């Protein structure tokens, strides 16, 4: 039996590794499709793109693992059934439940590894990925000054080059607008020809301008007059330097993403959930105390020395019967102001509690997600192994089709349950485990059918069933 177990695990590991990498590639292609606009035109070095893809792939491990388990188990047991190896093993007295046992234990280890990875590695990888995305998004596009176009890549400067020679250094008909004073096109430099080059360290772009003019029509900031004097000068040679540091990728860690739920481990999520629950309880208690304090401030209640709880038992006419008209107007005016203040506090408290509840739901959803993705690895194995032994089709075609169908159903149910949990329609635990609750009966049903050699996917069986139904209908009519 040990030899058979080793043989089955070897048959499973190969397809699992291949399908796991295949699933990661598919998910990465989806990631690139969404964020390709942020990467194009930035002149990024290949190391930054590879680093971004590496961080993104680390965040997708928990999603790729169940998909790989489902596809690889389908391929393994489907191949065994297609080559009549399952028949031979059953004929030797080994039930299919014992054949599933070693791979099931291996899938439990995969689930545990997936949970550990999503708890320890994925939060850090997600935070680094988002920080790198933020830096790439804020990086300026590649430096490219085209001939005859106005270029605004440099801060507070606009440059137009009339003609560029083939060496991309000699230039003619140069215009430079200086907007550093934020007064419009009041400062301009023109040169008939010149050269442009980048320093060896890549930090600056140098312009050497020849035979040109300089105009300055800006107003002096210290002058109170509204006149704009014109300064004009001719030069034979002028030197300009522009900083290129903004075109380089600034690798900075953004602490903003560290507070996101996706960047937290189980321990951090537990701490945040307890803190938010305590904050909601404190806000509710303060709102109740503020309401009773407003009742105590009511002058009529204070005069009769009634507690806030007793006011509900006393008729309002008996409380106010001893006051004159002027006094009653003051009392009702004070009550009106107090009611407006109380209603404002209630609205503010409601919005505050609503915001904190949404934050609480998001933390709880992320907490449950780490477990559901790990449990899905175990459940998907039984679905894949049972369907593979029933269908008895190996290869990649049929297993891939079945995998896509089941994974889409599981993913749709997961999204549906998550939306229910976010809207407080159901408890967060029920919404996040809804897809798992539906998978468990399906696993039990398919495993039972596989162990009893049921032909639920056999076309002949359904043809015979329809024939019986047809004959039964003819007998009833006769």
Buried (B, 14 or more C-beta within 10 A) or exposed (E): EEEBBEEBBEBBBEBBEBBBEBBBEEBBEEBBEEBEEBBEEBBBEEEBBEBBBEBBBBBBBBBBBBBBBBBBBBBBBBBBBBEEBBEEBBEEEBEBEEBBBBBBEBBBEBBEBBBEBBBEBBBBBBBBBBBBBBBBEEBBEEBEBEEEEEBEBBEEBBBBBEEBEEEEEEBBBBBBBBBEBEBEEBBBBBBEBBBBEBEEEEEEBEBBBBBBEBBBBBBEEEEEEEEEEEEEEEEEEBEBEBEBEBBEBEEEEBEEBBEBBBBBBBEBBEEBBEBBBEBBEEBEEEBEEBBEEBBEBBBBBEEBEBEBEEBEEEEEEEBBEEBEEEBEEEBEEBBEEBEEEBEEBEEEBEEBBEEBBBBBBBBBBBBBBBBBBBBBBBBBBBBBBBBBBBBBBBEBEBBBEBBEEBBEBBBEBBEEBBEBBBEEEEEBEBBBBBBBEEBEEBBEBBBEBBBEEBEEEEEEEEEEEEEEEEEEEEEEEE
